[in-house]
């Protein structure tokens, strides 16, 4: 995003440029430890600490709880820049920042439990529900396994999906429950080819009690019916479905930016094998490839900025976005990811087969982008189906928005 908007439209006192510049200043540190993160399967502690000091994990949190209460435009730009440093780091920052922020939509008592003793608290989580729950007085006894819990290694709490018994039998029974560190263990299961440093391992809970006040129905969250009494908080009036999906597009944009950055630095003077071109910059094929990649990245940035503007304006006006707009956001999240992946593919081709060497940073960028683009909230065809249903007025059995 080439131009940043002041956060005053959302009532925040935080300047966009200050937040983004703090993040950009961390990029050398992030890149220094990216290799370690991939080998250790989790972001280096020094990087996590630096992100915390820069306020990245407080981007979504309201000011009343010591957060930055940043606009969506600021949040997406900051997360994209973290990801320009490293994809795994950007993914972890995205999931923890959003997971921590959305605790501010839970009941006031839950907020006190989480933020009361630790303003710098970090929360990870996953929506996928466990079916091993039992209703007891005042809450539920819960057991289960939650895979793909990105950033759980750096979190103090986890939000985990559970099956509940809502008062309305017709309501969707899936709830999101808060569990403090110590009530669960983390089983190493994340052995993949991309986003290696996200530590997206499996959280295991064995017969733990969760009180009712730490549970929120996911359908209510998508419907904007949060338990918090603080209606003035941006996230309470923000479209949960739009935010939950579009935040995952920010790392894709950051990865494509990094790939273009490396290309513009190293490709121009590179000799083109099996041709008479002593430098790639003189090759029409390479000129076209880089230009097409840059254009796709720019289109992805414009779409990301457009969604951010929709969310910021609706939040400022305390207006709920209509179903069609929320469905479009879900769809365009996938389009952004596709554009970023296509840009990276073009740049990989332009840089040649050496790009795929394990020691080449471009190889890690490519693998990270391919893995990130397969997330259920990012897959473009699923988003397109939701958008098409909304446009054609077919809401029966609609994908949750």
C-alpha positions in Angstrom: 0.0 0.0 0.0 1.7 3.1 -1.2 -0.3 5.6 0.7 -1.3 5.2 4.3 -4.4 6.8 5.7 -4.5 8.5 9.1 -6.3 6.5 11.8 -8.4 9.4 12.9 -11.3 8.0 10.9 -11.6 5.2 13.4 -11.0 7.4 16.4 -7.5 6.1 17.2 -4.6 8.3 18.2 -2.0 5.9 16.7 -0.3 7.2 13.6 -0.1 4.6 10.8 3.3 5.6 9.7 4.7 5.2 13.2 3.4 1.6 13.5 4.5 0.6 10.1 8.0 2.1 10.5 8.5 0.3 13.7 7.7 -3.0 11.9 10.0 -2.1 9.0 12.8 -1.4 11.4 12.6 -5.1 12.5 12.9 -6.6 9.0 16.7 -7.1 9.3 16.3 -8.9 12.6 13.4 -11.0 11.3 15.5 -12.1 8.3 18.5 -12.8 10.4 16.5 -15.4 12.4 14.3 -16.7 9.6 16.5 -19.7 8.9 16.6 -20.6 12.6 12.8 -20.4 12.7 12.4 -22.9 9.8 14.8 -25.3 11.5 13.4 -25.0 15.0 9.8 -25.0 13.6 9.0 -21.8 15.5 9.9 -18.1 15.3 13.0 -17.2 17.2 12.2 -15.9 20.8 14.2 -12.7 20.0 11.9 -11.9 17.1 8.7 -12.6 19.1 10.0 -10.2 21.8 10.8 -7.6 19.3 7.4 -7.8 17.7 5.8 -7.5 21.1 7.9 -4.4 21.9 6.9 -2.9 18.5 3.2 -3.3 19.4 2.4 -5.9 16.7 0.5 -8.1 19.0 -1.5 -5.1 20.3 -2.7 -3.9 16.9 -6.3 -5.1 17.3 -6.6 -4.5 21.0 -8.7 -1.4 22.1 -7.0 1.5 23.8 -8.9 0.8 27.0 -7.0 -2.4 27.4 -3.6 -0.9 26.5 -3.8 -1.7 22.8 -3.0 0.3 19.7 -6.6 0.2 18.3 -5.2 0.6 14.8 -7.2 0.9 11.7 -7.6 -2.1 9.4 -5.5 -0.3 6.9 -2.7 0.0 9.4 -3.0 -3.6 10.6 -2.9 -5.1 7.1 0.1 -3.0 6.1 2.0 -3.8 9.3 1.4 -7.5 9.0 2.3 -7.5 5.3 5.6 -5.8 6.2 6.3 -8.4 8.9 5.8 -11.0 6.2 8.1 -9.2 3.8 10.7 -10.0 6.4 9.7 -13.6 6.6 6.5 -15.6 5.8 6.4 -17.7 8.9 7.0 -14.7 11.2 4.3 -12.8 9.4 1.8 -15.7 9.7 2.5 -16.0 13.4 2.2 -12.3 14.0 -1.1 -12.3 12.1 -2.7 -15.2 14.0 -1.5 -14.0 17.5 -2.4 -10.3 16.9 -5.9 -11.2 15.7 -6.5 -13.9 18.2 -5.5 -11.6 21.1 -7.5 -8.7 19.7 -10.7 -10.7 19.5 -10.6 -11.6 23.2 -11.8 -8.0 23.6 -15.2 -9.2 22.1 -15.7 -11.8 24.8 -17.5 -11.2 28.0 -16.2 -8.5 30.3 -15.2 -11.1 32.9 -13.3 -13.1 30.3 -11.5 -10.0 29.2 -10.5 -9.3 32.8 -9.2 -12.9 33.1 -7.0 -12.6 30.1 -5.9 -8.9 30.1 -6.2 -8.1 33.8 -2.9 -9.4 35.0 -0.9 -9.3 31.8 -1.5 -6.4 29.4 1.1 -7.9 27.0 -0.7 -11.2 26.9 -0.6 -13.2 23.6 -3.5 -15.5 22.4 -3.5 -18.1 19.7 -6.3 -20.3 18.5 -8.3 -22.3 16.0 -12.0 -22.5 15.1 -12.1 -26.3 14.5 -14.3 -27.8 17.2 -13.7 -30.7 19.5 -16.8 -32.9 20.0 -15.5 -34.3 23.4 -17.3 -31.9 25.6 -19.7 -32.4 28.6 -22.0 -29.9 30.1 -21.4 -29.4 33.9 -22.5 -26.8 36.4 -21.2 -23.4 35.2 -19.4 -24.5 32.1 -18.0 -27.5 30.2 -15.5 -30.3 30.7 -13.5 -30.4 27.6 -11.0 -32.8 26.0 -9.7 -32.9 22.4 -7.0 -32.2 19.9 -6.6 -29.0 17.8 -4.1 -29.3 15.0 -2.7 -26.3 13.0 -2.5 -24.1 16.1 -0.2 -21.5 14.6 1.9 -19.5 17.1 0.7 -21.6 20.1 4.4 -21.9 21.2 4.4 -18.1 21.9 0.9 -17.8 23.4 -0.3 -17.4 27.0 -3.8 -18.4 26.2 -5.6 -20.4 23.4 -9.0 -20.0 21.9 -10.3 -23.4 20.8 -13.5 -24.5 19.1 -15.8 -26.7 21.3 -19.3 -28.1 20.9 -21.8 -26.4 23.2 -25.4 -26.7 24.2 -27.0 -23.3 23.3 -30.3 -22.3 24.7 -31.7 -22.1 21.2 -31.6 -25.7 19.8 -31.6 -24.4 16.3 -28.4 -22.4 16.9 -25.0 -23.5 15.6 -23.5 -25.2 18.7 -19.9 -24.5 17.9 -18.3 -22.1 20.5 -14.9 -20.5 20.9 -13.5 -21.1 24.4 -10.5 -19.6 26.2 -8.0 -21.9 27.8 -5.0 -20.5 29.8 -1.5 -21.9 29.3 -1.1 -24.8 31.6 -4.4 -26.4 30.9 -3.2 -27.8 27.6 0.0 -29.3 26.1 1.4 -28.8 22.6 2.2 -31.9 20.5 4.8 -31.5 17.7 2.9 -32.4 14.5 3.8 -29.5 12.1 6.3 -31.1 9.7 5.7 -29.5 6.3 7.5 -28.0 3.3 6.3 -24.4 3.8 5.6 -22.0 6.7 7.9 -24.2 8.7 8.5 -21.7 11.4 4.9 -21.1 12.4 4.9 -23.9 15.0 1.4 -24.9 13.8 1.4 -27.9 16.1 -1.5 -29.7 17.8 -2.9 -28.4 21.1 -4.1 -31.2 23.4 -6.6 -30.7 26.2 -7.5 -33.5 28.6 -10.6 -33.1 30.8 -10.3 -29.4 31.6 -13.1 -27.2 32.8 -13.9 -24.0 30.9 -16.5 -21.6 32.5 -19.4 -20.3 30.5 -18.1 -16.7 30.7 -15.0 -17.8 28.6 -17.1 -19.2 25.8 -18.6 -17.3 22.8 -20.7 -18.9 20.0 -18.8 -18.6 16.7 -22.1 -18.0 14.8 -22.8 -15.0 17.1 -19.4 -13.7 16.3 -20.0 -13.9 12.6 -23.4 -12.2 13.1 -21.8 -9.4 15.1 -23.4 -10.4 18.4 -20.5 -10.2 20.7 -20.6 -10.6 24.5 -18.6 -7.5 25.3 -20.5 -4.6 26.7 -18.0 -2.2 25.2 -19.9 -1.3 22.0 -17.4 1.5 21.3 -14.6 -0.9 20.6 -13.8 -1.2 16.9 -13.9 -5.0 16.8 -17.3 -5.1 18.4 -18.8 -3.3 15.4 -16.4 -4.7 12.8 -17.3 -7.5 10.4 -15.8 -10.6 12.0 -16.0 -12.7 8.8 -14.2 -10.0 6.7 -11.4 -9.6 9.2 -11.0 -13.3 9.9 -10.3 -13.9 6.2 -8.6 -10.8 4.9 -5.9 -10.8 7.5 -4.6 -14.0 5.9 -4.1 -12.2 2.7 -1.6 -9.8 4.2 1.2 -12.4 4.5 0.8 -13.2 0.8 1.3 -9.6 -0.2 4.4 -9.4 2.1 5.8 -12.6 0.5 5.3 -11.2 -3.0 7.0 -7.9 -2.0 10.0 -9.8 -0.7 10.3 -11.9 -3.9 10.1 -8.7 -6.0 12.7 -7.0 -3.8 15.1 -9.9 -4.2 14.5 -10.0 -8.0 15.1 -6.3 -8.5 18.3 -6.5 -6.5 19.8 -9.6 -8.0 18.3 -10.3 -11.4 19.3 -7.3 -13.6 23.0 -8.2 -13.8 22.5 -12.0 -13.9 23.6 -13.7 -17.1 20.9 -15.5 -19.0 22.0 -19.1 -19.6 21.7 -20.6 -23.1 21.3 -17.1 -24.7 23.4 -14.3 -25.9 22.2 -11.9 -23.2 25.0 -11.1 -20.8 22.5 -9.5 -18.4 18.9 -10.3 -17.7 17.8 -6.7 -17.8 18.4 -6.7 -21.5 16.1 -9.7 -22.1 12.6 -8.9 -23.2 11.4 -12.2 -21.7 12.7 -11.1 -18.3 11.4 -7.6 -18.6 7.9 -8.9 -19.4 8.0 -11.4 -16.5 9.0 -8.9 -13.9 6.6 -6.3 -15.2 3.7 -8.8 -15.1 4.7 -9.9 -11.6 4.9 -6.3 -10.3 1.5 -5.5 -11.8 -0.1 -8.6 -10.1 1.4 -7.5 -6.8 0.1 -4.0 -7.3 -3.4 -5.4 -8.0 -3.3 -7.5 -4.9 -2.3 -4.4 -2.8 -5.1 -2.4 -4.3 -7.7 -5.1 -3.4 -6.2 -5.4 0.1 -6.5 -1.7 0.5 -10.1 -1.7 -0.8 -11.2 -4.2 1.8 -9.4 -2.3 4.5 -11.2 0.9 3.5 -14.6 -0.9 3.5 -14.0 -2.2 7.1 -12.6 1.0 8.4 -15.5 3.1 7.1 -18.2 0.6 8.4 -16.5 0.5 11.8 -16.3 4.3 12.0 -20.0 4.5 11.1 -20.8 1.6 13.5 -22.5 0.0 10.5 -22.7 -3.7 9.8 -21.6 -4.7 6.3 -24.2 -6.5 4.3 -23.9 -10.1 3.3 -22.9 -9.4 -0.3 -20.0 -7.2 0.8 -18.8 -9.8 3.4 -19.0 -12.5 0.8 -17.1 -10.3 -1.7 -14.4 -9.8 1.0 -14.1 -13.6 1.4 -13.8 -14.0 -2.3 -11.3 -11.2 -2.8 -9.1 -12.6 0.0 -8.6 -15.6 -2.3 -8.1 -13.4 -5.3 -5.3 -11.5 -3.5 -3.6 -14.7 -2.5 -3.9 -16.0 -6.1 -2.4 -12.7 -7.5 0.5 -12.9 -5.0 1.2 -16.5 -5.8 1.1 -15.8 -9.6 3.5 -12.9 -9.1 5.9 -15.1 -7.1 5.7 -17.8 -9.8 6.6 -15.3 -12.5 9.5 -14.1 -10.4 10.7 -17.7 -9.8 10.7 -18.3 -13.5 12.6 -15.0 -14.2 15.2 -15.9 -11.6 15.7 -19.4 -13.1 16.0 -22.9 -11.7 18.5 -21.8 -9.0 15.5 -20.1 -7.3 14.4 -23.5 -6.1 17.6 -24.4 -4.2 16.9 -25.0 -0.6 19.5 -22.4 0.3 17.8 -19.7 -1.8 15.4 -17.4 0.1 13.2 -17.3 -3.0 12.5 -21.0 -2.5 11.3 -20.4 1.0 9.1 -17.6 -0.1 7.6 -19.8 -2.8 6.9 -22.7 -0.4 5.4 -20.3 2.2 3.1 -18.8 -0.3 1.9 -22.1 -1.6 1.1 -23.4 1.9 -0.6 -20.2 3.0 -2.7 -20.1 0.0 -4.3 -23.4 0.9 -5.9 -22.2 4.1 -9.7 -22.7 4.1 -10.4 -19.0 4.5 -8.0 -18.1 1.7 -8.9 -20.7 -1.0 -10.3 -18.6 -3.8 -12.9 -21.1 -5.1 -14.5 -21.4 -1.7 -14.7 -17.7 -1.4 -16.1 -17.4 -5.0 -18.8 -19.8 -4.1 -19.9 -17.8 -1.1 -19.8 -14.6 -3.2 -21.8 -16.2 -6.0 -24.4 -17.4 -3.5 -24.8 -14.0 -2.1 -25.0 -12.3 -5.5 -27.7 -14.7 -6.7 -29.7 -14.6 -3.5 -29.1 -18.2 -2.7 -28.5 -18.2 1.1 -29.7 -21.7 1.9 -26.8 -23.8 3.2 -24.6 -20.7 2.7 -21.0 -20.7 3.8 -20.8 -19.0 7.2 -20.2 -15.3 6.8 
